[in-house]
Structures are given as C-alpha cells and as structure tokens.
C-alpha cells in the first residue's frame, strides 16, 4: 500500500467569510511572500490596506496585481524602511488592523555573527513592531476595537542553531504580543501571534536551491529531510494559508482570542 502524499490547500476553495469594510489595515513586509498574501486577503475582505515595505518595485507589482483583481478594498503602497523607527510609528497612526510581518534572516554561528546585523534584526523585527503598535493604539483604544497580528515563527517557540538574532527577535515578539494583549483587553483590542514553519516564499525557494547544490541532492529531499526534518507534514506552507489564519484573527468571532500563539508548523512543536 502506498502512502498518500499530503495535499496543500484546495485551489479556489471558499475563503473564510470576513468583512473589514471601512477598516484600515497596515501590513509590513508586504512586497512579497506572507505579507503580500495578507495584504491581498485583507483587501479582499474590504479593508483599505497600507502595504509597507522598502522594496518599491515589489510594492508596485502588488498594487498592480490588486487592481487587476475583484477586490472590495484597496492596496496602497507605502515605501518605508522599518529601521526608521519614528517613521514606522507615524505610519501606523489611524490603523484598525496591524499585521507585523517584516523580517530578515542571517544564518551564522554566534561567534561569527556580525554585531551590527544582530542589532538590525532586532530593530526590524522587535523594535519596529513595538513602535508600530505604539502608533496604532491611540486610534484603536479611542474606538474600542483593534486587531494586532504578529507574524512570528516556529522559531518563536523553538530554537535552531545559527539563527541567534532571528530566534531572539521572535521570542521577544512573542512576549511583547502577550503584553499588548493584556493591556489592550479592556479597550477591545486583541493581540496574537501566528507561528508558521517554512513557508513557500522567494527567500525559502532560494534556500532550497542553495541547499540542493551544496548537498548534491534533489530539491524535494532538501525540503523533506533538511528543512522539514522535525515536521510531521512534509510540505511547505503556502503564504495564503498563513494569510487565512491572520484573517481569522481579525474576525468578530475571534474577539475572545487574544494573547495566544497559533502554531502552523506541521506538527514541529508536537515533539
């Protein structure tokens, strides 16, 4: 008997019902990958989406794609380098939904990790989310409603060697998200993390090709044996799957879900 191959999401399946008409959402790292999928999903739900990234060309491509779709909301590109913390805080003013997604990665042993890169990773992935939340909360508190979704990682729950800055930033984001949940509860503001494993993004695709060349094995074996060695499900997550989880956390039905971390790791943390 052959074992069936695990399947991903069914194409064109019915999406989770979500109405964000009249709401403004800000998504960081929106030019590609998870951020792009989140921007499109929230716009499909009727939100006016501020798509933030430092990649101007990627944002233009996203905006063009969004205009070609039958979306009830809009996607507006905002070029911004999140290391400019004051500008990040200002960009978040007036938002109803905030998705902190932007991230960077460098894989090195601790003794070889450049201190300036470690600092930059924490600035983009921990300090910037703090400043963005700080900028968004006055409006959210004023209206008694808000949604903060932090795209964390399985590395916010588990550590891997050679990823000191990324793991430190994600663990910090987990704690910060819980503090925001506690403070925001009486104001109708929720704060949660989603924790995907390896997602099918351009960055991961490049890693697969590099690993295949380095090890002299097919790309499929890189995914199942190296990247997904600790995962029960031997496939990459699609960005749209993560975006759907983000969307759920923005629904009225999720109003009692706050301060949690939602693993989307194919069983990685079940070990």
ABEGO torsion letter per residue (X at the ends): XBBBBBBBBBBGBBBBBBBABGBBBBBBGAABEAAAAAAAAAAAAGBBBBBBBABAAAAAAAAAAAAABBBABBBBBBBBBAABAAAAAAAABGBABBBBABBBBBBBBAAABBAAAAAAAAAAAAAAAAAAAAAAAAAAAAAGBBBBBBBBBAAAABBBBGAAAAAAAAAAAAAAAAAAAAAAAAAGBBBBBBBBBBBBBAAAAAAAAAAAAAAGBBAAAAAAAAAAAABABBBBBBAAAAAAAAAAAABAAAAABBGBBBBBAGGAAAX
